[in-house]
Amino acid sequence: MCDMNEKIESENPHSSLMKGCIIRARMKKVIFLGVQNKYCSISAKAQLISKEPNTHKCFKNWLGTSTCLEPDIILEGFKESVSMHNLIYSRLIGDGDSSVIKILNMAKSYGPTLLVKKIECKNHILRNYINRLKEITSKRKSTKDHWKNLPNLTQYPKLGF
């Protein structure tokens, strides 16, 4: 099972720090944690005043785009799975992001014959479904009188209401 987390207050796809983990589904234990950071405050301050930064431990380890962070972190975990845990991950339980599974199968971490199969996470599916329903209802253009004209749904016990 894979999941990502961005260190930000709002839902910003262009955050500077991204963490990704691989969780063994049966044991519910984190077996890989990857962190990619696009920003270093010391280097940024030095660049702002056009000077070389002092010798420091720079945490900036990503130069690519923010959208490539998630697949890259998970791919790193898949590549290290055999050496770290002597495991081959044949299935991935993930969110609705199709780019991760596509990159994993293109990289062929376990050879040309083994492709990783994707299982959709039911929690992500339900959350996305609820968010879309909220979006639809918030954009609805109806009046209160409209709801008075609808029949009472509780009178239909066969429907389970």
C-alpha positions as CSV (number, residue, x, y, z in Angstrom):
1,M,0.0,0.0,0.0
2,C,1.5,3.4,-1.0
3,D,0.6,6.8,0.2
4,M,2.0,10.4,-0.2
5,N,1.9,13.3,2.2
6,E,2.8,16.9,1.4
7,K,4.2,19.2,4.2
8,I,1.8,22.1,3.7
9,E,-1.3,23.7,5.2
10,S,-3.4,23.7,2.1
11,E,-3.8,21.2,-0.8
12,N,-1.0,22.5,-3.0
13,P,0.3,20.2,-5.7
14,H,3.5,22.3,-6.0
15,S,4.8,21.9,-2.4
16,S,8.5,21.8,-1.7
17,L,8.6,18.7,0.5
18,M,7.0,15.4,-0.2
19,K,7.0,12.2,1.8
20,G,6.0,8.8,0.5
21,C,5.7,5.5,2.2
22,I,5.1,1.9,1.4
23,I,3.1,0.0,4.0
24,R,3.0,-3.8,4.1
25,A,-0.8,-4.3,3.9
26,R,-1.0,-7.5,6.0
27,M,1.3,-6.3,8.8
28,K,0.3,-2.6,8.6
29,K,3.9,-1.6,9.1
30,V,5.9,1.0,7.2
31,I,8.6,-0.8,5.3
32,F,9.8,2.2,3.2
33,L,9.8,5.9,3.7
34,G,11.1,8.3,1.1
35,V,11.5,12.1,1.4
36,Q,12.1,14.5,-1.5
37,N,12.8,18.1,-0.9
38,K,12.9,20.9,-3.5
39,Y,14.0,23.6,-1.1
40,C,16.9,24.5,1.2
41,S,16.6,27.7,3.2
42,I,20.4,28.2,3.5
43,S,21.0,27.8,-0.2
44,A,18.0,30.0,-1.0
45,K,19.2,32.8,1.2
46,A,22.7,32.6,-0.3
47,Q,21.2,32.8,-3.8
48,L,19.1,35.8,-2.8
49,I,22.2,37.8,-1.9
50,S,24.2,36.3,-4.8
51,K,26.8,34.5,-2.7
52,E,27.9,30.9,-2.3
53,P,26.3,29.2,0.7
54,N,28.4,28.2,3.6
55,T,29.3,24.5,4.0
56,H,26.1,22.9,5.3
57,K,24.1,19.7,5.1
58,C,21.8,20.6,2.2
59,F,18.5,18.8,2.3
60,K,17.6,19.7,-1.3
61,N,17.5,16.4,-3.1
62,W,15.0,17.0,-5.9
63,L,15.4,19.1,-9.0
64,G,12.4,17.8,-11.1
65,T,8.8,18.9,-11.1
66,S,6.4,18.4,-8.2
67,T,4.2,16.1,-10.2
68,C,7.0,13.6,-10.7
69,L,7.8,13.4,-6.9
70,E,5.2,10.8,-6.0
71,P,6.1,8.2,-8.7
72,D,9.8,8.8,-8.1
73,I,9.6,8.1,-4.4
74,I,7.5,5.0,-4.8
75,L,9.8,3.7,-7.6
76,E,12.8,4.2,-5.3
77,G,11.0,2.0,-2.7
78,F,10.2,-0.7,-5.2
79,K,13.8,-0.7,-6.5
80,E,15.2,-1.1,-2.9
81,S,12.6,-3.7,-1.8
82,V,14.7,-6.8,-2.6
83,S,17.9,-5.4,-1.0
84,M,16.1,-4.0,2.1
85,H,13.5,-6.7,2.8
86,N,14.1,-9.5,0.3
87,L,10.5,-8.8,-1.0
88,I,9.1,-8.4,-4.5
89,Y,6.0,-6.1,-4.6
90,S,3.6,-7.6,-7.1
91,R,0.6,-5.5,-6.2
92,L,0.1,-1.9,-5.3
93,I,-2.8,-0.6,-3.3
94,G,-2.9,3.1,-4.2
95,D,-5.0,6.2,-4.8
96,G,-6.4,7.0,-8.2
97,D,-3.1,8.3,-9.5
98,S,-2.4,6.3,-12.6
99,S,1.1,7.8,-13.2
100,V,2.6,5.8,-10.4
101,I,1.6,2.4,-11.7
102,K,2.6,3.4,-15.3
103,I,6.1,4.5,-14.1
104,L,6.6,1.3,-12.0
105,N,5.7,-0.9,-15.0
106,M,7.9,1.1,-17.4
107,A,10.9,0.9,-15.0
108,K,10.6,-2.9,-14.8
109,S,12.2,-3.1,-11.3
110,Y,11.9,-6.8,-11.1
111,G,12.7,-7.7,-14.7
112,P,10.8,-7.6,-18.0
113,T,8.2,-10.3,-17.2
114,L,6.8,-9.1,-13.8
115,L,4.4,-6.2,-14.0
116,V,3.0,-4.7,-10.9
117,K,-0.8,-4.9,-10.6
118,K,-2.8,-2.0,-9.2
119,I,-5.6,-2.3,-6.6
120,E,-7.7,0.8,-6.1
121,C,-7.9,1.9,-2.4
122,K,-11.6,1.9,-1.4
123,N,-11.0,4.8,1.0
124,H,-9.7,7.0,-1.8
125,I,-12.5,6.0,-4.0
126,L,-15.1,6.8,-1.4
127,R,-13.4,10.1,-0.5
128,N,-13.3,11.2,-4.1
129,Y,-16.9,10.2,-4.6
130,I,-18.0,12.2,-1.6
131,N,-16.0,15.2,-2.7
132,R,-17.6,15.1,-6.1
133,L,-21.1,14.9,-4.6
134,K,-20.3,17.9,-2.5
135,E,-19.1,19.8,-5.5
136,I,-22.2,18.9,-7.5
137,T,-24.6,19.9,-4.7
138,S,-22.8,23.2,-4.0
139,K,-23.2,24.2,-7.7
140,R,-26.9,23.3,-7.8
141,K,-29.2,26.1,-8.8
142,S,-32.5,25.3,-7.0
143,T,-34.8,26.9,-4.5
144,K,-36.3,25.7,-1.3
145,D,-39.7,25.3,-3.0
146,H,-38.1,22.8,-5.3
147,W,-37.5,20.4,-2.4
148,K,-41.1,20.7,-1.2
149,N,-42.3,19.2,-4.5
150,L,-40.1,16.0,-4.1
151,P,-41.9,13.0,-2.6
152,N,-40.9,11.9,0.9
153,L,-38.3,9.2,0.3
154,T,-39.0,7.5,3.7
155,Q,-42.3,6.2,2.4
156,Y,-40.4,3.7,0.2
157,P,-39.2,1.0,2.6
158,K,-38.2,-1.3,-0.3
159,L,-35.5,1.2,-1.3
160,G,-33.8,1.0,2.1
161,F,-34.5,4.6,3.2
